[in-house]
């Protein structure tokens, strides 16, 4: 009987309401057309079950099952009984799966018939994505068919959720997860690998593995907990038992012991530095006993410092072990390696500060051969038929101060046949290696060591027209580097590309071969070579036709789209054949040009796209990622037809078709920052109209300081706006993939480049450029460690103030408000703004300086006053005469800092936090309640400024009809309209789900009101544009939230500190707290009894919100007493004169 679904995914759920929706949404977005989602609620006590049931209600393929709590392994085993799929896969409910992952895995499983398909994993947290170190060890190349014996590094692939498993295979071996124990994946995944008939490894990310932040860390992240360690050891014993019973391969046995020592047990040894004595003593005893069965060869292949750790555990020397771990954390990075001849052979000896180990423990020669080299590819590009590869490579701590310090040779290797051809390699100076890798600093004592890798650079030339290279150019090729140094002979592959496109060239057809460069899972440079059956000699695209010229061939060319197959008309010309497609007859979203027999076409003429303006659409003719010819149709927009450097400016021309071109008045270009939301001044274009065809040319004046003064480092999306005689306008994005992009070019303190983004829109990318004396980490560290201390000897300027907000990322909040007061009322003070990007727009006469620069350190050394709403950098050493004012960025509703268990996981982190907070001389607060909170969470013992917040002064100054009307005009809101602002806090990064029924709300109140949405910066990317209209406007990027308060007659919020500031205006607030129980109990908790003291009604449903708005006068009257109590408690010090009071107390000492 055939299965009902292709794939069944089992998701155990337990108290993950904070993350669950993001997880389940990733299931909704899967592109596979037959997916069963089995949600097993393992007795959750938060609202996880409610969320899961909502998905089961809304989606026919989502199924909810509730059981008593039994742990992760038990929940997975429980879910197996509900499987109706051919294949199964597991998913942890706080993680995410990329959209097409399951479809790609399923296709590979069906294609190969393998029992299992695995894919790569990427880690992420609330701030970034990064490689999974564990899976970097496991995966390097993709495989259609392999086994753990053929590819031994698969022993590191110990997670269950990146594996698509044939369900019949699972049932045949009756796999089960161990229950009520951590790390339950490992004793299942090892047998899976050994029993599988074969395994496919995909060259793509199929799983996003969350690292929880702060207090929300998962139990497997807390390795100093005894259960964590004991469970890991139990799991290791289970795997040992399996190996003893079923594995005889000597290398597999070697790999297991090596993994136990280099990964599993090492995890806990590394944590001993912060663990208590009970844990250390117990762990040392267990590890000492475990070591008795380790293979000698596995132990000898460990790094020297790890062999030392195990030696100290074996001898029971806890004191020395902790000293070694502390050394590894700090001074180890500055370790010097000495050369020594032993029995006529060169050995490399680590100059460790410990001299009581056996002599062989200091020998690092073997690890220098075995452990990964440092490598980087900075440029890879085509020069005619030659692929030029530029980069650097060296072994850490082995310097390359001369051209002949290390010898490199390059071979082009066919991975399958092992045939190779020597290719020319030139040793050269490495670009950027000194600042990135050269300086290593021991932060504990500020001692530094410089490793000179200057001559580690290379340039390789691969000429694909060479007959010997053509001979092996079938399948995947890699560039193998042979490394030789006295005593060390090893080899590795060229790889490690820099970010961006400089090291990622497109395909090129050379003679009869298509060469496609790409990078595998291990970031090796790979060259996929395929023979071309149909050779395209020339390609022509007009507004009406696609003409493909090939050598005479019996192959008929077709255009295959989703709903049609059209043959191209054939014309014979001497020894050439032209195949013609009528583009006006192409109406599909996508099509492929191919031979009728199924062979795809590739053309060098399509390394840049071509565009055709047909009667009713714009057709793009392009090559896909594999280099094959495709077509795509879309509505008309403008196309970039020329792009060039005009000295220090960007020259460009675009083309489009406009039905009313004869009425065109002018055209101008607009650049808008994707992150900053800033808009540059318009650049007028020179237009040329011929019938419906319109071309526009312009120069973007990046050399004009007046134009670029606020052009921050950002990706500036470029639009063209056509303005007509009747006042109407058309705004087009610009397709930018039909011309060669402009590589990065410096001008003054910034770099500029132009390229198409993922949607092919034209992007002008601006990145910051450091001055030469700050141009790398080495030089900036030198400024911090040596120049800054000297600058601190200069006099302190009594009328100089440094302002910073949100770690230099913003000109905003209380620092901005106090600065504006000082700039206007006390212009004799010099005001400095510390900014990550010194082009960040500010008002007034302030001086903008780049954070971490030499100028920044000069002002940090010589200014009298410092104002911030977070903390200055750790490197800031406050002098005796300097004064720091901490303004905060809101009264804390939620617990934070020292009051959050686990927020500062180690004593070192705790002391570092306390030290930074102890620099504050003054702390600005709104109320005595805020004093109490901050005394605890910041351990603050100095003077509170009982002034209220400077940013709120405007709520007193502009709370009048004229100013409010002016604000509404700026927002495009009629003065007659009342305004509601909805300002919720964020729940899931980059997601926003509107829980209010907008259509019903509009129906009830749109005649009288406008709704403004102020979405949190972490969630604003999830705001859907189709939600917006004349009634609903997005003000998320409006620069002044205080002006939005003034414009608002009602505010709807939830758990945001908005309530503390808006209460000053004494206007109604509604609290849409549909997930109150979860937010209060599962997240960080509140600093006061929110339910009892909220200054407005707590509303659970959209209907309640709408009815409260309709009856707002009654609701406001019912909650007026609560509002007044709240204002008295939390707005106690707000008088509208905060900035003046701070000046009088701090600067005038009054």
N, C-alpha and C positions, 0 to 999 in steps of 0.2 A: 504494500500500500504506500503510495507516495505521500510525502510529508505535506503538511498544510502550508508551511512557510519555508523559505530558503534558509533563513538564519533566525535563531532564537537567542536573545540576549537576556541574561539573568542579572538583575540588579538588586543586591541586598541593600536594605535601607534601615538605618538606625540613627535617629537624632541628627539629621543633616539638613534641616530646613534652610539653613543659610546658603547651601550649595545645590540643593536638589533640583530646583527649577532649571538652573543652568545645565545640569547634567541631562535632565529629561528633554530639554529643548534640543540638545545635540542629537538625541534619538529622533526627534521629530524631523530634523533636517537631514537625516541619512537619505542618500539617493537610491539605495537599493529598494526594489519595488515589492519586496516580500519580507517583512521583518516583524517578528513577534517580540514584544517587550514585556518581560516577566518581572514585575516589581514585587519583591518579597519584603514586607514590612516586618522587621525583626523586633516588634514590640516597642516602637518608638514612643517616647513620652512627650515629644514636642509636636509640632504640626506637620511633620514629614508625611504622616499618613494622609492627612487632609490634602496636601499637595499632590501626592501620588494618586489618590482617588479622583481628583479633578482631572488628571491626565487620562485615567482609565475611562472616565465619563466622556471626555472630549474626543478620544481617538480609539477606533475600533480594534487596533492592533496592540493596545496597551492593556495589561491585565494586572490587577492588584490582588495580592494575597497577604493576609495578616496571620502572624504566628507569634507564639510566646518567644521572648528573648532567649537566644541560644548562641549568639556570636556569629561572626562572619562566615566561618566554615560551615556551620550548621545551616545558615540561611541559604548558602549556595547549594548545598546538598538537597535542601528542601525544595528549591526551585526546579531541580532537575525533573521532577515528576510531571511538571506542567509543560515540558518542551514538546513542541510540534514541528520542529524545524529539522532540516537535513544537517545543519551545522549549528554548533553552540559557541557562544562567546560570553565572557563575564565582563562586568563593568562595575567599578566601585562608585557609589552614589555621590561622591564629592569630586569626581573627575569628569572629563569631557572627551568626546570622540569627534575628530574632524569629519566634515560633512560626507565625503565620499569614501571613507575608510572601509566600511563594511562591504560596499559594492566592489571595491578593488580587491579585497581579500577573498570574497566569494568567487569572483571571476577567476582568480588565480587557482583557487581550490578546484573548481570545475575543470579548468584547463589542464591541470596536472594530475588530478586524481589523488593528490597527497592527503595523508591523514590530518595534516596540520599546516596552517599558513600563519607566519608571524610577521610583525612589522615593527618599525622603530617607534621610540617613545620620546616625548619631550616633556620636561618638567616645567611647571609654572607656579607663580604665586600672585599676590595682588599687584605686584610691580612689574614683573618681566617673565619672559620665557627663556629657558636655557636647556642645554643638553643634559640628558640623564647619564651620569657617569657610569652607572651600571650597564646601561644598554650600549654605551660607546664601546665597552669592552666586548659585548656580545656580537655586535653587528658592524660589519665593514662593507662587504659586498652583498649584492642581491643574488639569490639563487632560485632557480626553478625547482631543483631537487637537490637536497643534501640531507645529511644526518649529523648527529652530534659527534659521531666518530670521525666523519670526514671533515667536519668543521668544529674542532674542539672548543672554540671560544663560546659556543652556544651554551656552555655550562653557566655562563653569566646571565642567560635569559631565563630568569627565575620568577617572572611575574605571570600571572594567569590571564590577565585581561588584554594582552596584546596578541592573543592567539585565537584563531578561528579553528575549531576542532570538529572533525567529522563525528556526528553524534553516534553513528554505528560503531566507530572506533572507541569512543568513550564508553559505550555500554558493553562492548566486547571485553574490555579490561576492568570494568566496574570501578572506575576511578572515583575516589571520594576524598574530600578535604578533611584533614584532622580537625576536630572540633574543640572549642574552648581553649584555643592556643593562638598566639600571634605567629606571623610568618607562615601561615598555612599553605601559601602558594608553593613553597619550595619542594616539599615532598610529593607534590603532584606534578609539577612541571618537569622535574628530572625524569621520572618514569615516562611521561608523555614523549619526551624527546627520544628516549631509548627504544620505546615500543613502536613509534611511528614508522610506517613503511618508508616515508620520506617527508621532508619539511621544505616548504617554500619560504624564502625570506624576501620581503618587499623592500624596495628602495624608497620608502616614503613613511612619513609620520602617521601612525594609525591610532595614537593614544596620547592624550594630554594628562599628565600625572601631577596632581596638585600637591604643592608643599604648603601646608597650612601655616598662617602667620601667627606670631605672638601667642596669646592665651588659647588660641584655637588649635594648637598643635595636636596631631593625632598621636595615639599611644606609641606607634612604631617610630615616631620622631623623638620620643623621650627615652634615650638609650641608657640613662643612668637609673631608670626604674628597674628594680630587681626582676620583676616578672618579664620585662622585655628581654633581659639577658638569659634568664633560665629557659624561656620559651625558645629562644634562638638556638641554644645548645641542644634542647630536646629535638628540635627540627633537624639539626645537623646529624644527630644520632640516627634519626629515621632514614636520612639519606645514606648514611654510612651502611646501615643494614641492607638497604636496597643494592648498593654497589657490591657489598660482600656477597650477596646472593645472585646477582645478575650481570655484573660487569667484570670482565677479565682483561680488557684492553689496558696495557700498561700506561699509555699516555693519558687515557681517561682517568685512571687512578691518580696519576701525577697531578692532573689538572684539578681534581677535587681537593686534594690536600693543599695545593697552592692557593686555590680560591678560599678555603677556610682560613688560611693564615693571612693572605693579602687583602681580604675583604671582610669576611664575616666576623672573625674574632678581632681583627684590627679595629673595627668600628667601636668596639667597647673599650679597647685599650686607649684609643684616642680620647674617650670621654672621661678617663680616670682623673684627669687634671682638675675636673670640676665636680667629681663624685665624692661621696662621703667615704670614710674609712671602711665601714661595713661592706659597702659595695666593692671597693677596691680589693679588700682582703679575700672576699668570697670569689670574685672574678679571677683573681690571680691563682687561687687554689684550683678552680675548675679548669682554667686554661693550662696550668702546669700538668694536670692529669691528662688532658686531651693531647698535649704535645708528645706524649710517649709513643703514640701511634703514627706520628707524622713521618712521611718519607724524607730521607736526607736530601735528595735532589730537589724536592719542592722547597725545602727550607733554604738551601744554598742559593736558590735563584731569587730570594727576596732581596729588597734593597738593604744596604748595610745598616741603616738606622732602624729598620724593622727587625733585622736579625738581633740587633742589640736589645731591643725591647723584649723579645722572647727569651733572650739569654738572662736578662734581669728577672723576668717572671720565673724562669726555671730555677734561678738561684735564690729567689725570694727577696730580692733587694728592692723593696718598695720605694725607699727614699731616692735611690738613684734613678729608678724608673720615672718618677715624677719630675726629677731634674731633667732627664732626657726629653720628656714630653714638653716641658717648658722651653727647653732649648730648641726643639723642633718648631715650636710655634713662633719663635722670634729669630734667634741668631743663625739657625740652620740655613736660612736662605742666603747667608753670606759665607757659607762654608767654602774653604779653599781646597782644591785638589792638588796634591803633589805627585810628581812622577818618580817611580822607583823601579830599578831593574831587579828582577828576581829570577835567578837561574837563566840569565841572558834575555829574558822577556820583559817588556815594559808593562808595569802595573800602575794603576792610578789609585792613590791612597787618600782617603778623606782625612783632613786635618781637624778631627773632632777635638773638643776641649776635654774629653774624658780619656783617661789613659789606663784604665783598669780592665779593659776587655782583651780577650785573646787577640793576637796580632791579625789573624785572618778576618776579623770582623771589620777592620778598617778598609779592607780592599774593596774598591767600588768598580773595578774593571769590568766584571761580568754585567753588573746592572747598567753600565754605560752602553754596553753592547745590546742588552735586551730591552731597555726601556725606551719609550717613544722619544724620537727626536723633536726638536722645536722646528717648525717649518711654516712657511707662508708663501703663497703665490699672490703677487701684487698686480701683475699684468699677464694676461694671456690673450693674444690677439692674432689675427691672420694678416700676413704680409704676402700678397699673391697666394701661392700654394703652400706657403710655409706657416706653420704655427709657431709663434714666438712665445716662450714661457719664461717669465722673469719672477724671481723670488729669492728666498734665502732659506738656509737650513743649517742647523748646528746642534751639537749635543750640549745640554745645559752644563755650565761651569767649565767647559773646555773652550778656551778663548781662541779667537781667530784674528789675532792682531796683525798677521801678515798674510800675503796672498797665498803662501804655501803651507799655512798652518794645518789645513785639512785638504785632502784631495777628494774631488768629486768627479765621477764619470756618469754619463747618462746613457741608458738603453731604452729603446722603445720595445715593450714586451707584449706579446699576444698572450693574454691570460689563459686562454684555453689550450693553445698548442705549445706554449712556453718558448716559441721562437722569438728571437730578439734581434734588433739591429742597433748598432751604436749610433748615437746622434751627437752632434757637436755641443759641447758645454763650455762656456766661458765663465771663469770665476771673476767676480767684480765686487765692488763695495755694496753693502746691503743698505737699502733705503729705509730709514726709520727704526732700525733694529736697536740702536743705542738707547733711545728714549723708552722704547717699549720693553726691552729685556735687559739692558745693560746694568742699571743701578738696582741693587738689592739693599734694603734698609732694615736693620733690626730695630723695630719701633720701641723695644723695651729700653734700649740705651742709646738710640740714635746713631749707632755705628753703621757704616755703610761699606759696601764693597762694589767695585765696578768691574764687570766682566766685559771684555772687549770682543765683540762679535762683528767688527767692522767688515772683515773680508769673508763673511759667510754668504754673500750674494752670488747668484748665478744667472746666466741667460742661456736658454736651450733653444736650438733651432731644429724644427722637425719639418723636413721638406717632403711632402706627400707625393711629389712627382718623381722621387727617387724610385727606381724599379725594385730595389730590395725592400723598401717600405711598402710599396704597392703589393708586393708578394704576401706580406703578413697582415695587410690591412683588411681583415675579415673577422668580424666579431669585436670584442672589447680589447683595446690596447691601454696600457698604463706606461707612465714614465718612471722607470726604475733608476734610483740614484745609488751608485756604489760609493760608499764612504770609507776612506782609508785614513788612518792616523796611527802613529807608532803604537802598536799594541792593541788597536781597535780596528776591526774590519767588519763592517755590517752593511746592510742595504735596506732601503725603504722607498716608498713611492712619493713622488712629488704631489703636493696637495696643500690643503689649508688655505682656501681662497679668502681674500679680504672681502668685506661686505661691499655690495654694489655690483656694478656690471663690468668693472675693469678686468676682472679675472674670469668672466663668464661669456666667452664669445659664442656667436651663433654657429650653425652648421656651415660647411662649405662642401660643394661638389667638386672633387678633383678627379679629372679623367672619368673613370667609370665607377667611382666610389663616393658615397656621401659620408662625410666625417662629422660626427656630432659630439662636441665636448660636453661633459657633464661631470658632476661630483657624486660619488657614492655615499653610503651612510657614514663611512669613515673620513669623508672629505678628501679622498684621493681623486686626482684628476683622471678621468676616464675618457676614452675616445671610442665611441661606438661607430664602427665602420660597416657600411652595408653597400652591396653592389647595386648599381642602378640599372634596371631592366629597360626602362624607357628614358632616353636621354633628351632632356629639354635643352634646346640650343638657344631659344629666344622666347621672351614673353612680352606681349603687348597688351595694355589695358587702355581702352577708350571709354567714353561715356556710354557706349552702346555694345561693345564687343570685348571679349577676352580671346586673344589669339595666342595659341601655343604652337611653337614651331619645334618639330622633332626631326631626327633622322628618320628616313623612310622605315616604317614599321608596320607589321600586320596588326598591331594592337589598335583597337578602336577606343577612343577616349570618351569618357562619360562624366557627367556632373551628377553625383548622387546626393540627394537631400533627404530629409526625413520623409517626405511624401511623394517624391518623384525621382525618376532616373531619365536624364536627357542625354542623348548622344551629341557630341560635338560634330559639326559639319566639317568635312575634310576637303582640303585643297592640296594638289600636288604641284611642287615647284622644284624642277630639276631633281636633286637628291634630297630635297627637304619636303616635309609634310606639315601643313598648317591645319590645326584643328580649331574651329571657331565656335564660341558659345555666345548666343544672343542674350546679353545681360538684362535687357528689358523683359525677357521672358522668365527671369529668375525671381521668384517671389518668396523663397523660403528664408528662414532665419539663418540656416547654416547649410553648406554643401561641401562636398569633397570632389576634386578633380582627380580621376584615376583611370587606369586602363580597365577595359571591360572585364578582363580576367581577374581583377581585384588588386593589381599592383598600383601602389600609390606613386604620385609624381613629385619630383623635387626640382627646384630651379634656383640657381644663384641669384636670379633676378628678383626673387621674393625674400631675400634676406632683409629687405625693407618692404613694407606693405605698399600695395597700389590701391587707388580708389577710383571708383566710377560713379558719377552722378547720373543715375538713370532717371527716367521720367518721374517715378514715384518713391525712390529710395536711394540711399547711399550704399554702395556695395564695396566691401573691403575684400581684396584678394591678398592672401597672406600665407605664410608658412606657419604650421603649428610647431609645438615644441620639438617634435621629431623631424622637422624640416620638410613636411609634406604640404602640398598645395590645398588650400581651403578657401571658401567664400563665406561671407557673412553679410546679411542685410540689416540695415538699421535706418531710422528716420534721418533725413538730411541734417547735417551739421557742417561746421567748417573744418577744413583739412589744412594742416601745415604743409606748405609746398617748398619753403626755403627757410633755412636756419643757419645763421653764421655769426662769427665774431666780427663786429665792426669796431676794430681797435678795442677799446675797453667797454663796449656796449654789445647788447644782444640784438642782432638784426633778424627780422622774421617777415614772412609773407604767408598769407592764408588765402584759401579759395573756398567758395561755396556757390550754391544756386539759390536765388530768391525769386519767387513768382512776381513780387512787386519791386524788383530791383530798380525800375525806372523812377520810383518814388523815394529812393534811398537818399538821405541827407548827409549822414556821416557815419563813421564807424570808429569805435575806440576800444582799446584793450584794457582789461581789468585783471589784476592779480590779487587773489585772496588766499591768506594763509590757512592751511588745513588745521593746524593746531592752535594758532594764535587767534584765528577768526578776524585778523586785521585785514583791511583792504588798502591797497596802494592807490595813489592818485592815478586817475585814468590817463592812458597814453593814446593820443589821437593817431589814427591810421590814415594813410594815403590810399584812397579807394579808386578803383578802375572798374567801370561797369560796361559789359558788352552783352546785351540781351539780358538773360537771366543770370549770366555768369558774373560773379563779383570777386575781385581780388582786393586784398587790403595789406598794406605794408607798414611796418612801424619799427622803431628803435626803442628798446627798453634801456633807459639811461642809467645803468648801474654805476657809472662814474660820477653821477650827479649826487653830491652829498645831501642836497635838499630833498631829492627823490627817495634816497635809500636810508635816511636817518632813522626811520622806524621799521626798516625792512629786516625784521629779526630772522634768525636762523630758523627756517621752516621750509615746508614744501608749499610753494605758491602755485595754486591751480590758476591757470590762465584762461580767461574767457574773452570772447569778442562780442561787443554789443552793437547791433545795427540800429540806428535811429532814423526814422522816416519822417517825411515832411508833415504828416498829420500828428506827429508827436508820439506815435506808437514805437515800440522797440521789440527787437528779437535778440535774445541772449543765447549764444552758442558756446558749448565747450569746443575745444580744438583737438582734433585727432592728430597725434604727434608721432605716429610710427611709420610715416612715409618718407622721412628724411633722417639722415644720420644725426644722432644726438650730439649735443655739445658736451665734451668732457670737462671735468672740473678745471676752472681757471681762477687764479687768485686776483683779487683787487683790494688793496689796502688790508683790512683785517678780516676779510671774508672770502670764501670760495663760492663760485657760481657754476652751476651746470644745468643743462636742460635735457629732459628725457620724458618718455611717456610713462604714465603710471599703469596700474593693472587694468584700468578702464580705458587705457590708451590716451587719456587726456594729457595735454601739455602741462608739464610741471617745471617751474624754475626752482631749483633747489638751492637754498642758501645755507651754508655751513660756516661756523666760526673758524677763524684762522688765528692761531696764537702768534704773538711777536716772536722773533727768532730766539730771543733769550728766554722764552717760555714755551718753546715749540714742542717739547716732549716732557714726559713724566720726570725724567732725570733732571731737567733744568727747572721745572716747577718745584720739584722736591728740594733742589738746591736753594731756590728762593726762600722756601718755607723754613728750611733747617739752618741756613747760614745768613742770608740777606735780611730776612725778617728780624732776627735777633739784633742785628746791627741797627736796623731802622728804629727799633724800640729804644735806642739811646738818644734819638732826636727829641726835641721838646714836644710836649703835648700841647696842641692848639686848643685854647680854651673855648673858641667859638666854632668848632667843627663837629658835625654830627654825622655818623654813619647810620643809614637806614637799610633795613633788609626785610623782606616779607616772603614767607613760604620757601625758605632755603634759596632765596635769590631768584625764584621763578616768576614772581609777580610784583607789580606795583599796585598794592591794594591794602585794604583793611585798615587797621589802626595806625600802622606806620605811615601809610599814605595820608591819612587824615591829619596826623600830627605834623607831618612834613609840610602839607599845604598851609597849615596854620603858621608854621615857622617861616616858610618862604614868603608869606604875605605880610605877617605882622612883625617879623624880626629878620629882615633881609641882611643884617650884619652878620648873621650866622651862615657859614658855608655848609651846605647840605650835600652829602654824598649818598648815592644809591648803589648798593652792592647787588649786582644782577648776574645771573648766569649768562645772559645775553645783553650786552651793554646797549643794544638798539631797542630794548624794551621801552615803549613810549612812557614818558613821565611828563607831568605838567611842571610849569615854573622853571626856576633857574638852577635846579639841582645838577650835580655832576654825576654822570653815569660811569661806573667802573665795572670791569669784568671780574667776577668772583674768581679767586685763586691767582689772579694776575699780580705782577710786581706792583702796579699802582694800587691794587686792592690791599696788598700787604703794607704799603706805605701809609694808606689812610687808616688801616686797622692799628698801625703802630703809633700814629700821631694824633688821632682824633680824641676828643675829650668824652664825647657821648656816643652811645650806641643804642639803637631802638630796633626791636625785632618782635615778631609775633610767634616765632619758634626759637630755635637756637642757632647761634653762629657756629662756624666750623670748629672742630676740635683743636685745630692749630692756633686758634685765637688765644693768646695769653694776655689776660687783662692786666694792665699796669696799675699801680697804686692810685694814680690820679684819674684813672678812667672810670666811667660810670655807665652801667648797662641798665636799660629800662626794658622790661618784658611786658608787652601789651596784651599778650594772648590773642586768640582769634575767635573767642566766644566763651561764654560761661559754660563749663562742661556739664552737659546733661548726663553723659555716660561716664562711667569710671574710666580712668586712664592712668598712665605712668606707674608709679609705685603701688597704686591701689588695685592693679589688675594682676591677678596671679598668672605667672608665666609670661607676662609681657616682656620682662627682662629676665631671660632664662638662667643667666649665670650671675655669680657675685661680681664678676668683672664688669658685665654689662650694667648691673645695678649701680656700681660705684662710678662708672663712667657717666651715667645719666645724672646722678646726684652732683657730680663735679661740675657738669655743664650748668645745671640749674643753680648751683651755688655762686656762679659768677654774677647772677642778677643782683643788682642793688635795690631795684624797685620792681614791684609787680602790680600792674593795673587791674583793678577789679570793679565789678558792677555793684557788689553787695557784700554784706558780712557773710552770707552763705557761701559766696565764691571764695572768700578768705579761708573759710573752714575747709572747703574742698581742696584748694590749692596748697594749703599748709601741709596736707596729708600727701597728696599725689606727687608733689614736687619737693617735699621736705623743705619748704621755703621758710626761712627764719628771719628774714630782713623786713624792710618796710613795705607795707601795702600802700598804693596810691588809691585812695578812696574817691575816685573822680568819675567813675563811669568810663565808657570807651570813647576815644576821640572820634571814631567813625560815626558815633550816634549824635554828635553835636548838630549835624545837619538835620536830624529829625526834629529838632527844636527850631532851628534857624529857617527852614523852608516849609514848615507845616502851615502853609497859608494858601489861599485860593490861587493867587497869581503863579507862585512857583509850581504848585501841583499841576495847573493847567499847562505850563511850559513843559513840564516833564511828560505829560500825556502827549503833547504835540511831538516831542522827540521820539516817542514810542509809536506814533502814528495812530493814536487813540483819540476819538472825539471827546472833547471836554464834557459832553452831555452824558457819556457812558460811565456807569459804575464799573469798577475793576475788581476782579477776584484774582489772586495769585495762588497757584498751587506749587508748593516748594517742598517736595518730599525728600527724605534722605535716600541714600542709595542702598540697594540690597545686593544686586549682582552686577559686577563690573561690566560695563558696556551694554547693559540691558535696562530697558525701562518698559514696564507693562502698565498701561493706563487702566486702573481699576475703576475709575469713574465712568459711567455710561455717558459719553459726551453727547451722543445724539439726543438722549432724553434730557440732559441738562440744557442743551441748546433749545430744545423745544419749549422748555419751561421759562427760560430767562433771557434768551438772546436779544430781545428787544431792549433790555435795560443794561445788560452787562457785556463785558469782554473778559475772557479767561486768559491769563498769562501763565505760561509754564516756565518755571525756574528749576531745571533739572540739574542734579548734582554733576560736577565735571566727570566723575567716574562712571556715570550712567548715561550721559547725554548722547553718546553714539548710538544708543538703542532707541532714541526717539524717532518714530516713523513720520516722515514728511507728510504723508497723506492724512495725518491727524490735524494738520494745521489749515486754517482758513481765516476768514475775517473775524470769526468768533474766538478761535484759539490761536494765540500767537506765542512764538518761542522767544523768551527773553533770557535764555540760559547764558548767553555770552554778553549780556548787557553789562557794561563796566561797573555800574554802581547799584548794588543791591539796596542801598539806603534810599535811592530815588525810587526804586520799585516799591519799597514799603510805603513811601509817601503817596504814590499813585494808587495804592491798593486800598479798597474799602473793606475787603475781607481777605484774610490769608487762610489757606488750607495747608496744613503741614502734618507732620507725624512726630518723629523723634529728633527733629532738627533743632539746633540752637537758635534758629529763626525766632522761636517763641520769645526768647529773652529780649531781643532787640525790638521786635514788632510790638511787644506789650507796652513799650514806651508811648506809642501813639494812642493807646487806650481804645483800640478798635477791635471788632470781633475776630476771634480765631476759631477755626474748626479743626479737629484732629481726626484725620482719617487713619485710624489705627486697626486696619483689618487683620494685622498679624501681631497684635500687641503681646500676646502670651509668649510667642516665640521670640520676639525681639527683646523682650525684657528678661526672660529666663534663660534663653539659649545663648544670647550674645553677651555683651559686656556688663549688662546690668545698668541701673540708673543711680544717680547720686541723690535722688529724692523720690518720694512717693508720687510718681507721675499720675497714677490713677486718681489719687485723692486730691492732688493739688493742681491738676491741669487747668489752665485759664480758659477753658472752653469745653464743649462736649466731645467725648470720645466716641467716634462713629465707626461702625463695623462694615456697613454696606454702602453701596453707591446710592441706593434710594434714600438712606438716612442723610447722606451728604446733600443730595439735591433738595430734600424737604427742609433741611436746616437753612439752606440758602434762600429758598422761597419764603421762609418764615424767619428771616435773619433778625428782625427787630425783636421778636418774641424770644428767640434763642439767646440773643445778646443780653436781654434783660434778665433772663433766668440764670445766666452765668456771670453777671456783672460782679457779684460779690467775690466769686472765685478769681476773677480777673484782677480785682483791686488788691486782694490778698497776695496774689502772685506778683503784681507790680511792686508792692511794698517789700516783698521778700527778695526779689531778684533784680529789681531796677532801683534799688534803694539809693544809690549814689549818682544816678543819672540826672544831671541838671542842665545839660547843654553847654557846659563850659569845661569839658574835660581837658582839651588841649591847653587852654589857658592855665588851668590849675596845675597841670603837669609841668608847664614851663616855669611857673612861679615856684613850685616846690623843688624841682630838680635843677633848673638852670639858675634860679635866683635864690635858692636855699631858704625859701620863706615858708 
